[in-house]
């Protein structure tokens, strides 16, 4: 699914109260904390904004609405925070929650166990 070295794309199913949609080619961005779903898709699926959050971007900050959506990738799914924005992308929080890492050589997602450090 990738077109250039280091670019990884995933098929993502977004579930909301009014249905679901499968997005064929969504960029996996390990530099992004949260995933993003296009506002129009979120509205169609009934995913409401639950708060507005400021995010650091090149040149300053910007505020976006954030909601919760059930995201499904390769058979793994969980309800995660999503920015309701202007594009679709998979961020690091979603990857870690669903148990994936990026293999930049093969340009694909690979299963990865979570890391837990017990308190002493």
C-alpha positions in Angstrom: 0.0 0.0 0.0 2.9 2.4 0.5 4.3 4.5 -2.4 7.6 5.8 -1.0 10.2 4.4 1.5 9.1 5.0 5.0 5.5 5.8 4.1 3.0 3.4 5.6 -0.7 3.3 4.9 -3.4 1.2 6.5 -7.0 0.2 5.8 -9.1 1.7 8.6 -12.7 1.1 9.5 -14.2 4.0 11.5 -17.3 3.1 13.5 -19.8 5.6 14.9 -23.3 5.7 16.4 -24.8 5.9 12.9 -22.7 3.3 11.1 -19.2 2.7 9.8 -17.0 3.5 6.8 -13.9 1.7 5.5 -11.1 4.0 4.5 -8.8 2.2 2.0 -5.6 4.2 2.3 -4.9 6.1 5.5 -1.4 7.5 6.2 0.1 6.1 9.4 1.9 9.1 11.0 4.1 8.1 14.0 4.9 11.8 14.6 1.2 12.4 15.4 -0.1 11.7 18.9 -3.7 11.3 17.9 -5.5 9.9 14.9 -7.6 12.3 12.8 -10.9 11.7 11.0 -12.3 14.1 8.5 -15.1 16.2 10.0 -17.5 15.3 7.2 -17.0 11.6 7.9 -17.3 12.1 11.7 -20.6 14.0 11.2 -22.0 11.4 8.9 -21.2 8.6 11.4 -22.5 10.6 14.4 -19.2 11.1 16.1 -19.7 14.3 18.2 -16.9 16.6 19.3 -16.5 16.2 23.1 -14.0 18.9 23.7 -11.7 21.3 21.9 -7.9 20.9 22.3 -5.0 23.0 21.2 -2.2 21.3 19.2 1.3 22.4 18.4 2.0 22.8 14.7 4.8 24.3 12.7 4.6 28.0 13.4 2.3 28.0 16.4 -0.8 26.2 17.7 -4.2 25.4 16.4 -7.4 24.3 18.0 -9.4 21.3 16.9 -12.5 19.4 18.2 -11.8 16.0 19.6 -14.2 13.1 19.8 -14.1 9.4 20.5 -14.4 6.8 17.7 -14.0 3.1 17.4 -11.1 2.5 15.0 -10.4 -0.9 13.5 -7.2 -1.9 11.8 -6.3 -5.4 10.7 -9.0 -6.9 12.9 -8.0 -5.0 16.1 -10.4 -2.3 17.3 -10.8 0.0 20.3 -12.4 3.4 21.1 -9.8 6.1 20.9 -9.6 9.9 20.8 -9.7 11.3 17.3 -9.2 14.8 16.1 -12.1 15.9 13.9 -10.1 17.6 11.2 -9.4 18.0 7.5 -7.8 14.6 6.7 -7.6 11.0 7.8 -4.5 9.7 9.6 -3.5 7.1 12.1 -1.5 8.5 15.1 0.8 6.8 17.6 -1.8 6.5 20.4 -4.0 4.4 18.1 -1.1 2.3 17.0 0.0 1.5 20.5 -3.6 0.9 21.8 -4.2 -1.6 19.0 -0.9 -3.3 19.4 1.0 -2.2 16.2 4.3 -0.7 15.3 5.6 0.5 11.9 8.1 -1.5 9.9 9.7 1.2 7.8 11.7 -1.2 5.7 8.7 -3.3 4.6 6.3 -0.3 4.7 3.7 -2.1 6.8 2.3 -2.4 10.3 3.5 -5.3 12.5 2.1 -6.6 15.7 3.8 -5.2 18.8 3.3 -6.0 22.5 2.7 -3.1 24.8 5.4 -2.1 27.3 4.6 -2.1 31.0 7.0 -1.0 33.7 5.7 -2.0 37.1 5.9 0.6 39.9 8.5 -0.3 42.6 
